[in-house]
Amino acid sequence: MHAITVRDREAGITGLTLEDIPHPHAAENDVIVRVHAAGFTRGELDWPATWTDRAGRDRTPTVPGHEVSGVVTELGFGTTGLTVGQRVFGLADWTRNGSLAEYVAVEARNLTPLPADIDHTVAAALPISGLTAWQGLFDHGRLAPGQSVLVHGAAGGVGSIAVQLAHEAGAFVIGTGRAADRDTVLGLGADAYLDLEADRWAEDAGQVDVVLDVIGGDVLDRSAALVRAGGTLVTIAHPPAVRPDGGRAVFFVVEADRERLADLARRLREGRLQVRVGAVRPLTEAVTALAPHQGIPGRTIIRVTQD
């Protein structure tokens, strides 16, 4: 089958190539998914699990991509809850070959049924961004109605969904990012917007109950002072070097959650949630489509198989 692979950790995205690799094997409790659309997170090429299996053994060449939407073609021994021919979406396993391929083996528990009226390209943009936003805001941030939240990178994949979820939950939402993204973020439900390129963004933010950070570095460090006593600084970038005075600091890695994915899909169908899909490119163009500095707003999704 055709797949995007990478062999050199130091090469990063420039090391992506299109080649033929063997068809995946369905282990116990697995399904084989014929991939219709796949999402790719640039940071995953820095994750140790991209390069080694669960036992720590090298597994290059590796197939990246952990967001998948497609159709079940095969069930592994003991697999229950899904059927051959069923539309599904979810997270490909961290320590195995991913979704930038014509077929992928995935643990069944990491997938949820995909309604027929949701396009595969939209579904493939949802798992990591949607689950990260939900878990960051509510599981780790403990955001409650009437509280305030500052969402860094509010126009991005995680941030744009976080703004919508926090707004619907009854929170006061402050988004941050580039000046050019102001109208987009306010249109998603943010109550206020701060330009991160302005020197005074931290002073203008005031204090909030929750900060959700996807940027790290100086932005993360400066955000600790914005968390009021009893509040939470949540980040997916790296463990915080500066902690809030009288508050909590949480660094987390997103976890698969089939029930939450089903809930997010319902929100999509009901028009309560938007997913910002930018470019959609075929697998044969994935190497160039995923190159940095494309300047295209929204997620770039790779369409592998036409419906």
C-alpha positions in Angstrom: 0.0 0.0 0.0 1.0 3.6 -0.4 2.0 5.5 2.7 3.9 8.6 3.9 7.0 7.5 5.8 9.9 9.2 7.7 13.2 7.7 8.5 15.3 10.5 9.9 14.3 12.2 13.2 16.6 15.1 12.5 15.1 15.8 9.1 11.7 16.5 10.5 8.9 17.3 7.9 11.5 17.6 5.1 12.2 13.9 5.6 8.7 12.8 4.6 8.5 10.5 1.6 5.8 8.6 -0.3 6.5 4.9 -0.7 5.0 1.4 -0.8 5.0 -0.5 2.5 3.3 -3.8 3.6 -0.3 -3.9 4.5 -0.9 -3.7 8.3 -1.8 -6.7 10.4 -4.8 -6.7 12.7 -3.7 -7.7 16.2 -6.1 -8.8 19.0 -8.8 -6.1 19.6 -7.7 -4.2 16.5 -9.5 -3.1 13.4 -8.0 -2.4 10.0 -9.3 1.0 8.7 -9.3 1.9 5.0 -8.2 5.5 5.5 -10.4 8.1 3.8 -8.8 11.2 5.4 -5.9 11.8 7.9 -4.7 14.6 10.1 -1.1 15.3 10.9 0.3 17.2 13.9 3.7 18.8 13.2 5.0 18.2 16.8 4.6 14.5 16.6 7.9 14.1 14.8 9.5 15.1 18.1 7.5 12.6 20.2 9.5 9.5 21.3 6.6 7.3 20.5 6.8 8.2 16.9 10.2 6.4 16.6 9.9 3.5 19.0 7.3 0.8 19.9 5.9 0.1 23.3 9.0 -1.8 24.3 11.3 1.0 23.2 12.5 -0.7 20.1 13.3 1.3 17.0 10.5 1.2 14.4 11.8 3.3 11.5 10.6 3.9 8.9 7.6 5.2 10.6 4.2 6.3 9.2 3.1 9.5 11.0 -0.4 10.9 11.4 -2.7 10.0 14.4 -6.1 11.4 13.3 -8.0 9.0 11.1 -11.4 8.8 9.4 -12.4 5.9 7.3 -14.1 2.6 6.9 -13.5 -0.7 8.8 -12.3 -3.4 6.5 -11.1 -6.1 8.9 -11.5 -7.1 12.5 -8.8 -8.6 14.7 -9.3 -11.5 17.0 -11.7 -10.7 19.8 -12.7 -7.3 18.5 -16.2 -6.2 19.4 -18.2 -3.0 19.1 -17.4 -2.3 15.5 -18.3 -4.0 12.2 -16.8 -4.4 8.8 -18.0 -1.7 6.5 -18.7 0.8 9.3 -17.6 4.4 9.1 -15.3 5.4 12.0 -13.0 8.1 13.2 -10.6 8.6 16.1 -7.0 8.3 17.1 -4.4 6.0 15.7 -2.2 4.5 18.4 0.8 6.5 19.4 3.5 3.8 19.2 2.4 2.2 15.9 2.3 3.3 12.3 -0.2 6.1 11.8 -2.9 7.3 9.4 -1.0 8.8 6.5 -1.4 5.6 4.6 -4.1 3.7 2.6 -4.7 1.4 5.6 -4.0 1.6 9.3 -4.3 -0.9 12.2 -6.0 0.8 15.2 -7.2 -0.5 18.6 -11.0 -0.6 18.3 -11.4 1.3 21.6 -9.7 4.4 20.1 -12.4 4.7 17.4 -16.0 5.8 17.4 -18.7 5.4 14.7 -18.9 8.3 12.3 -22.4 9.6 11.3 -23.1 9.4 7.5 -23.6 13.2 7.3 -20.1 14.1 8.5 -17.5 14.2 5.8 -14.3 12.3 6.4 -12.1 15.3 5.9 -14.0 17.2 8.7 -13.8 14.1 11.0 -10.1 13.7 10.5 -9.5 17.3 11.8 -11.4 16.7 15.1 -9.8 13.9 17.3 -6.6 15.5 18.6 -7.9 19.1 18.5 -11.3 18.3 20.0 -10.1 16.0 22.7 -7.2 18.2 23.7 -9.6 21.2 24.0 -12.1 19.3 26.0 -9.6 17.6 28.3 -7.6 20.8 28.8 -10.6 23.0 29.7 -12.8 20.6 31.7 -10.8 17.5 32.8 -7.7 19.4 33.8 -8.7 23.0 34.0 -12.0 22.3 35.8 -13.6 25.2 34.0 -17.1 26.0 35.3 -20.0 28.2 34.1 -19.4 31.9 35.0 -15.6 31.5 35.2 -13.1 33.1 32.9 -10.6 31.4 30.5 -7.7 32.7 28.4 -7.1 30.5 25.3 -3.7 31.0 23.7 -3.5 30.3 19.9 -7.3 30.7 19.7 -7.4 30.5 15.9 -5.5 27.2 15.7 -6.9 23.7 15.7 -7.1 23.3 19.5 -7.7 26.9 20.3 -10.6 27.4 18.0 -12.5 24.4 19.4 -11.6 25.4 23.0 -13.1 28.9 22.4 -16.4 27.4 21.2 -16.6 24.8 24.0 -15.8 27.4 26.7 -18.3 29.8 25.3 -21.1 27.2 25.2 -20.2 26.2 28.8 -21.0 29.7 29.9 -17.4 31.0 30.5 -16.0 34.4 29.7 -13.5 33.7 27.0 -10.4 35.7 26.1 -8.6 34.5 22.9 -5.1 35.4 21.9 -3.1 35.2 18.7 -2.0 37.3 15.8 -3.9 40.6 15.0 -5.1 39.1 11.7 -7.1 36.4 13.6 -9.1 38.8 15.8 -12.3 38.7 13.8 -12.2 34.9 13.3 -11.8 34.2 17.1 -14.5 36.7 18.1 -16.8 35.1 15.5 -16.2 31.7 17.3 -17.6 33.1 20.5 -14.7 34.8 22.3 -15.7 37.8 24.4 -12.3 39.5 24.0 -9.1 39.2 22.0 -5.5 40.0 22.7 -2.7 40.4 20.1 0.3 38.3 21.3 2.6 40.5 19.2 1.7 43.5 21.3 4.0 44.1 24.3 1.2 44.6 26.8 -1.0 41.5 26.2 -0.2 40.1 29.6 -1.0 43.3 31.4 -4.3 43.7 29.4 -5.5 40.2 30.2 -6.2 40.7 33.8 -6.6 37.6 36.0 -8.6 34.5 34.9 -9.6 31.2 36.3 -8.0 29.0 33.6 -5.3 29.5 31.0 -5.2 27.0 28.2 -1.8 27.2 26.4 -0.6 25.5 23.3 2.4 27.7 22.6 4.9 27.3 25.5 8.0 29.3 26.0 7.8 32.9 27.1 4.0 33.0 26.5 3.6 30.1 29.0 5.9 31.7 31.5 4.1 35.0 31.5 0.7 33.3 31.7 1.4 32.0 35.2 0.8 35.4 36.7 -2.6 35.7 35.0 -4.1 32.8 37.0 -6.0 33.9 40.0 -5.7 32.0 43.3 -7.4 28.6 43.0 -7.1 28.7 39.2 -5.3 26.5 36.8 -2.6 26.9 34.1 -3.0 24.1 31.6 -0.5 23.5 28.8 0.3 20.9 26.1 3.6 22.5 25.1 5.9 21.4 27.9 6.0 21.2 31.7 5.7 24.8 33.0 8.8 26.4 34.5 6.8 29.1 36.3 3.7 28.1 38.4 0.8 30.3 39.4 0.9 31.7 42.9 -1.9 29.9 44.8 -3.0 28.0 41.7 -2.3 24.8 39.8 -0.1 24.0 36.8 -0.9 21.0 34.6 1.0 19.6 31.6 -0.9 16.8 29.8 -0.9 14.6 26.7 -4.3 14.0 25.1 -5.9 10.6 25.6 -8.2 8.7 23.4 -11.9 8.9 24.5 -14.5 7.3 22.3 -17.5 8.6 24.2 -16.2 12.2 24.1 -15.5 11.9 20.4 -19.1 10.8 19.9 -20.2 13.8 21.8 -18.1 16.1 19.7 -19.5 14.5 16.5 -23.1 15.3 17.8 -22.1 18.9 18.3 -20.8 19.1 14.8 -24.1 17.6 13.4 -26.2 20.1 15.5 -24.2 23.1 14.3 -22.8 23.8 17.8 -19.2 23.2 16.8 -17.1 24.3 13.8 -13.9 22.6 12.7 -11.5 24.9 10.7 -10.4 22.8 7.8 -8.1 24.7 5.4 -6.6 22.8 2.6 -7.5 19.2 1.6 -4.8 17.5 -0.5 -4.4 13.9 -1.8 -1.9 11.5 -0.3 0.3 11.9 -3.4 0.7 15.6 -2.5 1.1 15.2 1.2 4.8 15.8 1.3 4.5 19.3 -0.1 1.1 20.0 1.5 2.4 19.4 5.0 5.5 21.5 4.5 5.8 24.5 7.0 4.9 28.0 6.1 2.0 27.2 3.7 0.1 30.3 5.0 -3.3 28.5 4.8 -5.7 29.1 7.7 -7.2 26.0 9.3 -6.0 22.4 9.4 -4.5 20.8 6.3 -6.1 17.4 5.9 -4.9 14.6 3.6 -7.6 12.8 1.6 -6.4 9.3 1.1 -9.5 7.6 -0.4 -12.4 9.2 -2.2 -15.9 8.3 -0.7 
